[in-house]
Structures are given as structure tokens and as C-alpha cells.
Amino acid sequence: MGWIAGLFLLAHTVVGQVQVPLAGAGGAVAQPLLPPQAKAALLKIDGTIDRVTLKSLERRVDEARKAGCTLVIYDLQVTGGYMPSALDISAFTKHVTGEQMSVAAWVHGNASGAASVVALACPLIVMADGAGIGSIAAEDLAPAGVAPSPLVTDLEDSAKRAGIDRAVVRAMAIPAVELIAVTNRTTGETRYVDRANEKILLDERIAAPGGEVTRPWAESAVVDGPNSTLTVLSDDALKMHLSRATVNSEADLRATLNVRGDLVKMDLDIFERIARWLAQPWVRFLLLVGTLTFAWVELSHPGVSVPGVLAIICLALLLGGPFLTGLAQSWEIILVLVGIGIVLLDLFVVGSVGMLAVPGFVLITVGLVASFIPRSVGGGLDYGEGLVSLRNGLAIVIMAMAVSVVAFGLMARYLRLTPGFRRLQLLPAARAAGNSDVRDAADRPAGEAVFVGALGLAHSQLRPAGKARFDQHLVDVVSFGPFISAGTEIEVVSVSGSRVTVRPRRPVMLEPQQPPATDGGFA
């Protein structure tokens, strides 16, 4: 009985030490890919790969480390993004793997472009059914003696770390690289190589039994031909060792990666999502319209201040969102600010928007359009995606300016009819008998007081628009020439409809009086 009890306990202990996998929708996993993980963090990556993604991953990985997680899983539900940000995330991920933390990627959907760079940086990749990886870029093959691009260098380093054939990642980034599957007829091993290495393998000879020399390697398939970049689906990714398992649910994920404890989910916080939302093209269009419209209201109705504050807020959001995501660069923002400074200099110092403001408007337009164009890996213009972004940026800026012009006209005509805003604008001129009479705030005729050459006082600052008083009439005027401060004596230069143009009063030069004529000095 003692022997029987001992054997029973021994069998129970052995069975208890076997890692029993968790069954998911895809069935049980025969052998977990990692040692037991007490706690893991699931970091969702969606939207676009950009600078916000990088900063968010840095924050969440740090939180996972402090929470005692030994495994970080990138839950990739994203396609494409900005390649410079993807390379920064790749460098960060490889640094994390050297800090006694395991990193894995769980790929959903078609993780192409920048998303593939992020996935390949992880030492371990698992993919859902039908998911894809690859089609990273369309780079030219570097000539002999010329160093490959930073993107190709990073991909080759990722392949070396994960034990992936180097030619596979090169075919994802370089259209000229052909990928060939070559199979060993003796061992059944399959390698994925380019044309040059295929020739080396096919020419390889080994001695067979009986002294016969054979060629063990034979071409089995052309995986990717020239003039295209490679995309690999989940089933083929298993054969190429890009993916280590097919995972369709969190239960499968826990079993495959041997997560025995908590699986903590971490997502972008509210500020990171706001920054990404502000970088969307339609949001930037509305912010540009708001910036131009509020600036016009402030300049045409001085002393209100609220529209000016709103214009500054819209401008800050217009430039800040793309800067945080990595879409806009510092030099583009500087161009916009310098252009605005030139326009304001012309407006306040010269007193009108003239030829001096033209370079300012040019700088503003160039900076805004350039902020829509993503920076390439080499720092120049990507002639594929870059030209598309240039076209979209031009369209958004031109449309926003056109909408703003329409808004200016509508506000100039109907703002006075809006409750709460009628104090910002005086009533328009009445048109009688083909003539335009200027009216004041009480709708009193001012035709007799306002005419070319009439004198008055600047009631508010004219920069260039403002209010002036002629006798008892308060009239909207526009200065011609320099900035005019409140209380300055002015004169009317022209009257056209409801538009009254004024300038500072010029001093009257009196002619010297001639002495009375005398009759030759005789009385």
C-alpha cells in the first residue's frame, strides 16, 4: 500500500509540473513560446504610428515595469504611419528587450508600412488569422559600396535578432529584391533567399553514399518577384518564421505566451488621443478657418479682444497637434510665426496691408502646406506619400481661405443682426437716390457731417479699422496710412458706400500776408 501511494503521489507531481495550456477559440497550444509569465501588459496600438505612439509606449512600458510586468505585448491594430516615428519605436523596443523584459507583437489585420517596422522590432510575433505584415516601403536598392538606408539597416538588425531570413525583410522594403523559396531535398529545410544567394545554394554540392555528388537544394517557388514589395499573410508567415503562432483571442494569447497571472490592458490616455485628433485633416481645416475668421473680427472691431484670443487658441491647436504627432516640424511652425509677424508689422507700423505683407502671406502658406507633409527617413521629401500629402495640404489651405473669405462677407453684412453681436458693428449705410449715407449707432443720418475733407476725432484705435466721431455721429472708419491712436484728429479721405477712409489731419499751411500797398510813400 505504501508503494502504491508513493507511485500515485509521484504521478500526480509529474502531471502537475506539465504546463497545461489554456484552450482558446483556435484550440489548445501544444507548447507555450515563453517561460511562465506572472504578469503581462497588453498595450493597444491603433490609429497611426506617429510621435504620439512613441511617447505613449514609453509611458505605458514604464507603468508596466513599475507594476511588476515581465512581458509587454504590442496589440497592433494599425496600418501605416510615419516611418521616422516607427524607427524610433523600433530602437525603443530593442532597448526594452535588454532590460529583462520580454516584448511580443500580436498583429491584427494588415500591419503594413510603419506598423510592420514596429512588429519586426519585437523578438516574438504572433498573428491572427488573415493578418498581414510587410509592404514596408519602396526604396531603391543601394549601389555597391553605398551604405543602405536607415530603414533597411534597422530591418536587417530586427531579422538577425529574431532569426528571420535577411532576404525576407529586404523584399518588404526594396521592390528590386526577388524572394525565392529554396528547399533542401534531403532534410526538407526551406530557406528564403534572393537571386544571388539562390544561385549559391543551387550550385552547392555534397557527397552522397556510393561516392556520387548531388545538389541538395532546389527552387520550390518564387515568393515575390521584382518591382513589388513583399506582403506576407499569417499562414505563410508561419512558414517563414515571421510569426510563431496563430492567435485569434486573448485566451489563445495567454496560452501561447504562457501568461499565468494578470493580463493588464493599457491604452492611450485622453491627452494623447486629443493630440492625435487635432492632427486630422478635417480638424485642421476647421481650425484654419477659425483662425482666419476670428483674426478678421478682431482687426475689424478693435477693442473686443475675445476674437483675438480665440484666433490665438485656434492657431496654437492648428500647429500644436501636428507637432505633437510628428507631422509638423519646428521650421514649419517658425515659418508661419515669422509670416504672421511680417503681416502684423505691416498692419500696425505702416497702417495697412500692402506689399510688405505679401512675403508674410507667402511664408504662412508655405509653412501651413509643409506641415501636412510627413518627414521621410532621410529627412527629405518622400516622392510617393509626400506628393500626395502636398496635394492634400494645398487643397485644405486653399479651401479654408475660400471659406474664410465667404465668412468675412457674411459677417460684414449680417453680424449686426445677431443678438449679442450688434454692438460690434454699426448699421450699414442707407442707399437713397443712388447715394450712400453713413449712419451712426442710433441710425441717425450723418451725410451732412461725413464727407471728403470732414474733420473728426478717432474714437478708438484705428488698426486700421475702428470708430471715429464726427460731431455727434459715431461712424465706422478705416485708416489710410499709419496706425492712428484714439483721440487723434482725423480727416476724411474718401467715402464709398458705408466705407469711410480717414487719415491723420494734416496741418494747414497759411500763406504769409502781404503788407498793404502804399502810394509811393505819399499820404
C-alpha positions as CSV (number, residue, x, y, z in Angstrom):
1,M,0.0,0.0,0.0
2,G,2.9,2.4,0.7
3,W,4.4,1.7,-2.7
4,I,1.1,2.3,-4.4
5,A,0.6,5.6,-2.5
6,G,4.1,6.7,-3.4
7,L,3.6,6.0,-7.1
8,F,0.3,7.8,-7.0
9,L,1.9,10.9,-5.4
10,L,4.8,10.8,-7.9
11,A,2.4,10.6,-10.9
12,H,0.4,13.5,-9.5
13,T,3.5,15.6,-9.1
14,V,4.7,15.0,-12.6
15,V,1.3,15.8,-14.1
16,G,1.2,19.0,-12.0
17,Q,4.5,20.1,-13.4
18,V,3.3,19.8,-17.0
19,Q,2.3,23.2,-18.4
20,V,-1.4,22.7,-19.2
21,P,-2.3,25.2,-21.9
22,L,-5.4,27.3,-21.9
23,A,-7.8,26.5,-24.7
24,G,-9.0,29.3,-26.8
25,A,-11.0,29.7,-30.0
26,G,-8.2,28.3,-32.0
27,G,-7.7,25.2,-29.9
28,A,-5.1,24.3,-27.3
29,V,-1.5,25.3,-27.7
30,A,0.9,22.3,-27.7
31,Q,3.8,24.2,-26.2
32,P,3.9,27.8,-24.9
33,L,6.5,30.0,-26.5
34,L,7.8,31.6,-23.3
35,P,8.5,30.5,-19.8
36,P,5.7,31.2,-17.3
37,Q,4.9,34.9,-17.0
38,A,3.4,36.1,-13.7
39,K,2.1,39.3,-15.1
40,A,1.9,40.8,-18.6
41,A,0.8,44.2,-20.1
42,L,-1.3,44.4,-23.3
43,L,-0.5,47.7,-25.0
44,K,-3.1,48.6,-27.7
45,I,-1.6,50.4,-30.7
46,D,-4.2,51.8,-33.1
47,G,-4.7,54.9,-35.2
48,T,-1.4,55.9,-36.9
49,I,2.2,55.2,-36.0
50,D,3.4,58.6,-35.0
51,R,5.3,60.5,-32.3
52,V,2.2,60.2,-30.0
53,T,2.5,56.4,-30.3
54,L,6.2,56.6,-29.3
55,K,5.6,58.8,-26.3
56,S,2.6,56.7,-25.3
57,L,4.6,53.4,-25.5
58,E,7.3,55.0,-23.4
59,R,4.8,56.0,-20.7
60,R,2.9,52.6,-20.7
61,V,6.0,50.5,-20.7
62,D,7.3,52.4,-17.7
63,E,4.0,51.9,-16.0
64,A,4.1,48.2,-16.8
65,R,7.6,47.9,-15.4
66,K,6.6,49.6,-12.2
67,A,3.5,47.3,-12.0
68,G,5.8,44.2,-12.0
69,C,5.0,43.0,-15.5
70,T,7.7,40.8,-17.1
71,L,6.1,40.7,-20.5
72,V,4.9,43.6,-22.8
73,I,2.6,42.7,-25.7
74,Y,2.1,45.2,-28.5
75,D,-1.6,44.8,-29.6
76,L,-1.1,46.1,-33.2
77,Q,-4.4,47.1,-34.7
78,V,-2.9,49.7,-37.1
79,T,-1.9,50.1,-40.7
80,G,0.8,52.5,-41.8
81,G,2.1,55.7,-40.2
82,Y,5.2,57.9,-40.2
83,M,8.4,56.0,-40.8
84,P,10.7,58.2,-38.6
85,S,8.4,57.5,-35.6
86,A,8.4,53.8,-36.5
87,L,12.2,53.7,-36.4
88,D,12.2,55.5,-33.1
89,I,9.8,52.9,-31.7
90,S,11.9,50.1,-33.1
91,A,15.0,51.5,-31.2
92,F,13.0,51.9,-28.0
93,T,11.6,48.3,-28.3
94,K,15.1,46.8,-28.7
95,H,16.3,48.8,-25.7
96,V,13.4,47.5,-23.6
97,T,14.2,43.8,-24.5
98,G,17.6,44.4,-23.0
99,E,16.1,45.4,-19.6
100,Q,15.0,41.9,-18.6
101,M,11.5,42.5,-20.1
102,S,10.1,40.3,-22.9
103,V,8.4,42.1,-25.8
104,A,5.9,40.4,-28.2
105,A,3.7,41.7,-31.0
106,W,0.2,40.5,-31.6
107,V,-0.7,41.5,-35.2
108,H,-4.3,42.1,-36.3
109,G,-5.4,43.0,-39.8
110,N,-2.9,44.3,-42.3
111,A,0.0,45.7,-40.4
112,S,1.8,47.2,-43.4
113,G,4.3,50.1,-43.7
114,A,5.4,51.6,-40.4
115,A,3.3,49.1,-38.4
116,S,5.5,46.3,-39.8
117,V,8.7,48.0,-38.7
118,V,7.3,48.1,-35.1
119,A,6.2,44.5,-35.2
120,L,9.5,43.2,-36.6
121,A,11.4,45.0,-33.8
122,C,9.7,42.6,-31.3
123,P,11.7,39.3,-30.8
124,L,8.4,37.4,-30.9
125,I,5.5,37.9,-33.3
126,V,2.1,36.1,-33.3
127,M,-0.6,36.8,-35.8
128,A,-4.4,36.5,-36.1
129,D,-5.9,34.5,-39.0
130,G,-5.8,36.5,-42.2
131,A,-3.5,39.2,-40.7
132,G,-0.7,40.5,-42.9
133,I,2.8,42.0,-42.5
134,G,5.1,43.7,-44.9
135,S,4.9,46.2,-47.8
136,I,7.0,48.5,-45.7
137,A,8.4,50.9,-48.3
138,A,9.5,51.3,-51.9
139,E,13.2,52.1,-51.7
140,D,15.8,51.7,-54.4
141,L,18.5,49.1,-54.0
142,A,21.7,50.7,-52.7
143,P,24.6,50.5,-55.2
144,A,27.7,48.6,-54.4
145,G,29.8,50.4,-51.8
146,V,27.0,52.6,-50.7
147,A,25.6,52.1,-47.2
148,P,21.9,51.0,-47.1
149,S,19.2,53.4,-45.8
150,P,18.5,53.6,-42.0
151,L,15.2,51.7,-42.7
152,V,16.9,48.7,-44.4
153,T,19.6,48.7,-41.7
154,D,17.0,48.6,-38.9
155,L,15.0,45.8,-40.7
156,E,18.1,43.7,-41.1
157,D,19.0,44.1,-37.5
158,S,15.5,43.1,-36.5
159,A,15.7,40.0,-38.7
160,K,19.0,39.0,-37.2
161,R,17.6,39.3,-33.6
162,A,14.5,37.2,-34.4
163,G,16.2,34.6,-36.6
164,I,14.4,35.6,-39.8
165,D,15.9,35.3,-43.2
166,R,17.5,38.6,-44.1
167,A,16.1,38.5,-47.7
168,V,12.6,38.4,-46.3
169,V,12.7,41.9,-44.8
170,R,14.7,43.2,-47.7
171,A,12.0,42.1,-50.1
172,M,9.5,44.0,-47.9
173,A,11.3,47.3,-48.3
174,I,13.1,47.1,-51.7
175,P,11.0,46.3,-54.8
176,A,14.0,45.1,-56.8
177,V,14.7,42.3,-54.4
178,E,13.2,39.0,-55.5
179,L,12.4,36.4,-52.8
180,I,12.8,32.8,-53.7
181,A,11.9,29.7,-51.7
182,V,14.6,27.1,-51.9
183,T,14.1,23.6,-50.4
184,N,16.6,21.0,-49.4
185,R,15.5,17.7,-50.9
186,T,17.5,15.8,-48.2
187,T,16.5,17.5,-45.0
188,G,13.2,19.2,-46.1
189,E,14.5,22.6,-44.9
190,T,13.2,25.7,-46.7
191,R,15.1,28.9,-47.0
192,Y,14.0,32.2,-48.4
193,V,16.8,33.9,-50.3
194,D,17.3,36.5,-53.1
195,R,18.6,35.6,-56.5
196,A,22.3,35.9,-55.7
197,N,22.1,33.5,-52.7
198,E,19.8,31.2,-54.6
199,K,22.5,30.6,-57.1
200,I,25.0,29.9,-54.3
201,L,22.7,27.3,-52.8
202,L,21.7,25.7,-56.1
203,D,25.4,25.3,-57.0
204,E,26.2,23.7,-53.7
205,R,27.3,20.0,-54.0
206,I,27.5,17.3,-51.4
207,A,28.8,13.7,-51.5
208,A,26.1,11.1,-51.4
209,P,26.5,7.4,-50.4
210,G,28.4,5.5,-53.0
211,G,30.6,8.4,-54.0
212,E,28.0,10.2,-56.0
213,V,27.9,14.0,-55.8
214,T,24.4,15.6,-55.6
215,R,22.9,19.0,-55.4
216,P,20.6,19.0,-52.4
217,W,18.9,22.4,-53.0
218,A,16.2,23.1,-55.5
219,E,14.0,26.1,-56.2
220,S,10.5,25.5,-54.9
221,A,8.6,28.8,-55.6
222,V,9.0,32.4,-56.4
223,V,7.5,34.2,-53.4
224,D,7.9,37.8,-54.5
225,G,9.0,39.0,-58.0
226,P,10.7,42.2,-59.0
227,N,9.0,45.6,-58.9
228,S,6.9,44.9,-55.9
229,T,7.3,44.8,-52.1
230,L,6.5,41.7,-50.2
231,T,3.4,41.2,-48.1
232,V,3.1,38.0,-46.0
233,L,-0.2,36.7,-44.7
234,S,-0.5,34.7,-41.4
235,D,-0.2,31.2,-42.9
236,D,2.9,32.0,-44.9
237,A,4.3,34.0,-42.0
238,L,4.4,30.8,-40.0
239,K,6.4,29.0,-42.8
240,M,8.9,32.0,-43.0
241,H,9.3,32.1,-39.2
242,L,8.0,35.7,-39.2
243,S,5.1,34.5,-36.9
244,R,5.4,31.9,-34.2
245,A,1.8,31.0,-33.7
246,T,-1.8,31.9,-34.9
247,V,-3.6,33.7,-32.1
248,N,-7.2,34.9,-32.5
249,S,-8.3,35.6,-28.9
250,E,-6.9,36.8,-25.6
251,A,-7.4,33.2,-24.3
252,D,-5.2,31.9,-27.1
253,L,-2.7,34.8,-26.4
254,R,-2.5,33.9,-22.7
255,A,-1.9,30.2,-23.5
256,T,0.6,30.9,-26.3
257,L,2.7,33.3,-24.3
258,N,2.3,31.4,-21.0
259,V,0.7,34.2,-19.1
260,R,-0.3,32.7,-15.8
261,G,-1.2,35.9,-13.9
262,D,-2.9,39.2,-14.8
263,L,-3.1,40.5,-18.3
264,V,-3.2,44.3,-17.7
265,K,-4.7,46.3,-20.6
266,M,-3.2,49.7,-21.2
267,D,-4.5,52.2,-23.8
268,L,-3.7,55.8,-24.9
269,D,-4.8,58.4,-22.3
270,I,-7.2,61.3,-23.1
271,F,-4.4,63.8,-23.9
272,E,-2.7,61.5,-26.3
273,R,-6.0,60.9,-28.1
274,I,-6.7,64.7,-28.3
275,A,-3.3,65.4,-29.8
276,R,-3.9,62.7,-32.5
277,W,-7.4,64.1,-33.1
278,L,-6.1,67.6,-33.6
279,A,-3.8,66.3,-36.4
280,Q,-6.7,65.0,-38.5
281,P,-7.1,66.9,-41.8
282,W,-10.7,67.9,-41.3
283,V,-10.0,69.2,-37.8
284,R,-7.1,71.3,-39.1
285,F,-9.3,72.7,-41.8
286,L,-11.8,73.9,-39.3
287,L,-9.1,75.3,-37.1
288,L,-7.6,77.3,-40.0
289,V,-11.0,78.7,-40.9
290,G,-11.5,79.7,-37.2
291,T,-8.0,81.3,-37.0
292,L,-8.6,83.5,-40.1
293,T,-12.2,84.4,-39.2
294,F,-11.5,85.3,-35.6
295,A,-8.5,87.3,-36.6
296,W,-10.6,89.3,-39.1
297,V,-13.2,90.0,-36.4
298,E,-10.5,91.3,-34.0
299,L,-8.8,93.5,-36.6
300,S,-12.1,94.9,-38.0
301,H,-13.6,95.5,-34.5
302,P,-10.7,96.7,-32.3
303,G,-11.0,96.6,-28.5
304,V,-13.2,93.5,-28.3
305,S,-10.2,91.1,-27.5
306,V,-12.3,87.9,-27.3
307,P,-12.0,87.1,-31.1
308,G,-8.3,87.8,-30.9
309,V,-7.9,85.3,-28.0
310,L,-9.9,82.7,-29.9
311,A,-7.7,83.3,-33.0
312,I,-4.6,82.6,-31.0
313,I,-6.1,79.5,-29.5
314,C,-7.1,78.1,-32.9
315,L,-3.6,78.8,-34.3
316,A,-2.0,77.1,-31.3
317,L,-4.2,74.0,-31.8
318,L,-3.6,74.1,-35.6
319,L,0.1,73.9,-35.2
320,G,0.4,72.1,-31.9
321,G,-1.5,68.9,-32.8
322,P,0.6,68.1,-35.9
323,F,3.8,69.0,-34.0
324,L,3.0,66.5,-31.2
325,T,2.3,63.7,-33.6
326,G,5.5,64.4,-35.6
327,L,3.8,65.5,-38.7
328,A,4.8,69.2,-38.4
329,Q,8.4,70.2,-37.8
330,S,9.8,73.1,-36.0
331,W,10.9,75.0,-39.1
332,E,7.4,74.9,-40.5
333,I,6.0,76.5,-37.3
334,I,8.7,79.1,-37.4
335,L,7.8,80.0,-41.0
336,V,4.1,80.5,-40.0
337,L,5.0,82.7,-37.0
338,V,7.5,84.8,-38.9
339,G,4.9,85.3,-41.7
340,I,2.3,86.4,-39.1
341,G,4.9,88.8,-37.6
342,I,5.5,90.4,-41.0
343,V,1.8,90.9,-41.7
344,L,1.3,92.4,-38.2
345,L,4.3,94.7,-38.8
346,D,2.8,96.0,-42.0
347,L,-0.6,96.4,-40.4
348,F,0.4,98.2,-37.2
349,V,3.5,100.1,-38.3
350,V,2.7,101.1,-41.9
351,G,-1.0,101.2,-41.1
352,S,-2.4,99.0,-43.9
353,V,-2.0,95.6,-45.5
354,G,0.2,96.4,-48.5
355,M,3.1,95.0,-50.4
356,L,5.2,94.4,-47.3
357,A,2.6,91.8,-46.1
358,V,3.0,89.7,-49.4
359,P,6.1,87.8,-48.2
360,G,4.4,87.3,-44.9
361,F,1.4,85.6,-46.5
362,V,3.7,83.5,-48.7
363,L,5.6,82.3,-45.6
364,I,2.3,81.5,-43.8
365,T,1.1,79.5,-46.8
366,V,4.3,77.6,-47.3
367,G,4.6,76.7,-43.6
368,L,1.0,75.5,-43.4
369,V,1.2,73.4,-46.5
370,A,4.5,71.9,-45.4
371,S,3.0,70.9,-42.1
372,F,0.9,68.4,-43.9
373,I,3.9,66.6,-45.5
374,P,5.4,63.8,-43.3
375,R,9.2,63.8,-43.0
376,S,10.9,60.9,-44.7
377,V,13.5,58.7,-43.0
378,G,16.3,60.6,-44.7
379,G,14.8,63.9,-43.8
380,G,13.8,64.9,-47.4
381,L,10.6,64.6,-49.4
382,D,9.0,61.1,-50.0
383,Y,8.0,61.4,-53.6
384,G,5.2,58.9,-53.2
385,E,3.4,59.7,-50.0
386,G,5.0,63.1,-49.8
387,L,3.4,64.4,-53.1
388,V,0.0,63.1,-52.1
389,S,0.3,64.9,-48.8
390,L,1.5,68.1,-50.6
391,R,-1.6,68.0,-52.8
392,N,-3.9,67.4,-49.8
393,G,-2.3,70.2,-47.8
394,L,-2.7,72.7,-50.7
395,A,-6.3,71.7,-51.1
396,I,-7.1,72.1,-47.4
397,V,-5.3,75.5,-47.1
398,I,-7.0,76.9,-50.3
399,M,-10.4,75.7,-49.3
400,A,-10.0,77.1,-45.8
401,M,-9.1,80.5,-47.2
402,A,-12.0,80.5,-49.6
403,V,-14.4,79.6,-46.8
404,S,-12.9,82.3,-44.6
405,V,-13.5,84.9,-47.4
406,V,-17.1,83.9,-47.6
407,A,-17.4,84.1,-43.8
408,F,-15.9,87.6,-43.9
409,G,-18.5,88.8,-46.3
410,L,-21.4,87.2,-44.4
411,M,-20.2,88.6,-41.1
412,A,-19.7,92.1,-42.5
413,R,-23.2,92.1,-43.8
414,Y,-25.2,90.2,-41.1
415,L,-23.2,90.4,-37.8
416,R,-25.2,93.5,-36.8
417,L,-28.4,91.4,-37.0
418,T,-27.1,88.8,-34.5
419,P,-28.3,89.3,-30.9
420,G,-25.3,90.0,-28.6
421,F,-23.1,90.9,-31.6
422,R,-24.8,94.0,-32.9
423,R,-22.6,96.2,-30.7
424,L,-19.6,95.0,-32.6
425,Q,-20.7,96.6,-35.9
426,L,-22.5,99.8,-36.8
427,L,-25.5,99.8,-39.0
428,P,-24.8,99.9,-42.8
429,A,-25.3,103.0,-44.9
430,A,-28.8,103.7,-46.3
431,R,-28.9,103.9,-50.0
432,A,-31.3,106.7,-51.2
433,A,-31.4,108.2,-54.7
434,G,-28.3,106.3,-55.6
435,N,-26.3,108.0,-52.9
436,S,-24.9,106.3,-49.7
437,D,-25.4,108.0,-46.4
438,V,-23.3,106.9,-43.4
439,R,-25.3,106.2,-40.3
440,D,-24.2,106.0,-36.6
441,A,-25.2,103.5,-33.9
442,A,-28.6,105.3,-33.4
443,D,-29.3,105.1,-37.1
444,R,-29.1,108.9,-37.4
445,P,-28.2,110.4,-40.8
446,A,-24.6,111.6,-40.9
447,G,-24.4,112.6,-44.5
448,E,-24.1,116.2,-43.6
449,A,-21.3,115.5,-41.1
450,V,-19.2,112.9,-43.0
451,F,-17.9,113.9,-46.4
452,V,-14.5,114.1,-48.1
453,G,-12.5,116.6,-46.1
454,A,-14.6,116.4,-43.0
455,L,-12.7,116.6,-39.7
456,G,-13.3,114.4,-36.7
457,L,-11.6,112.5,-33.8
458,A,-10.6,108.9,-33.6
459,H,-12.9,107.4,-31.0
460,S,-10.9,104.1,-30.8
461,Q,-7.6,102.9,-32.1
462,L,-7.6,102.6,-35.9
463,R,-5.6,99.5,-36.8
464,P,-6.7,100.0,-39.5
465,A,-10.4,99.7,-38.7
466,G,-12.1,101.4,-35.8
467,K,-14.6,104.1,-34.8
468,A,-14.5,107.9,-35.3
469,R,-16.7,110.7,-34.1
470,F,-17.9,113.5,-36.4
471,D,-20.0,116.0,-34.4
472,Q,-22.5,113.7,-32.5
473,H,-22.1,110.9,-35.0
474,L,-20.1,107.7,-34.3
475,V,-19.0,106.1,-37.5
476,D,-17.0,103.0,-38.6
477,V,-13.9,104.2,-40.4
478,V,-10.7,102.7,-41.9
479,S,-7.4,104.4,-41.6
480,F,-5.3,105.1,-44.7
481,G,-1.7,105.1,-44.0
482,P,-0.2,104.8,-40.5
483,F,-1.7,103.4,-37.3
484,I,-3.9,106.1,-35.6
485,S,-4.3,106.2,-31.8
486,A,-7.6,107.2,-30.1
487,G,-8.1,110.9,-29.7
488,T,-6.2,111.8,-32.8
489,E,-7.7,114.5,-35.1
490,I,-8.5,113.0,-38.4
491,E,-9.9,114.0,-41.8
492,V,-12.0,112.0,-44.3
493,V,-10.1,111.0,-47.4
494,S,-12.9,109.1,-49.3
495,V,-16.5,107.9,-48.8
496,S,-17.6,104.8,-50.8
497,G,-20.9,103.3,-49.7
498,S,-20.5,102.5,-46.0
499,R,-16.7,102.6,-46.1
500,V,-15.2,105.8,-44.8
501,T,-11.4,106.2,-45.2
502,V,-9.6,108.6,-43.0
503,R,-6.1,109.8,-42.2
504,P,-4.5,112.0,-39.6
505,R,-5.3,115.6,-40.1
506,R,-2.6,117.5,-42.0
507,P,-1.6,120.8,-40.6
508,V,-2.9,123.7,-42.7
509,M,-0.1,125.9,-44.1
510,L,-1.1,129.5,-44.0
511,E,0.3,131.8,-46.7
512,P,2.1,134.8,-45.4
513,Q,0.1,138.0,-45.5
514,Q,1.4,140.7,-47.9
515,P,1.7,144.2,-46.5
516,P,-0.8,146.7,-47.8
517,A,0.2,148.6,-50.8
518,T,1.3,152.2,-50.4
519,D,1.0,155.1,-52.8
520,G,4.7,155.7,-53.2
521,G,5.1,156.7,-49.6
522,F,2.9,159.8,-50.1
523,A,-0.2,160.4,-48.0
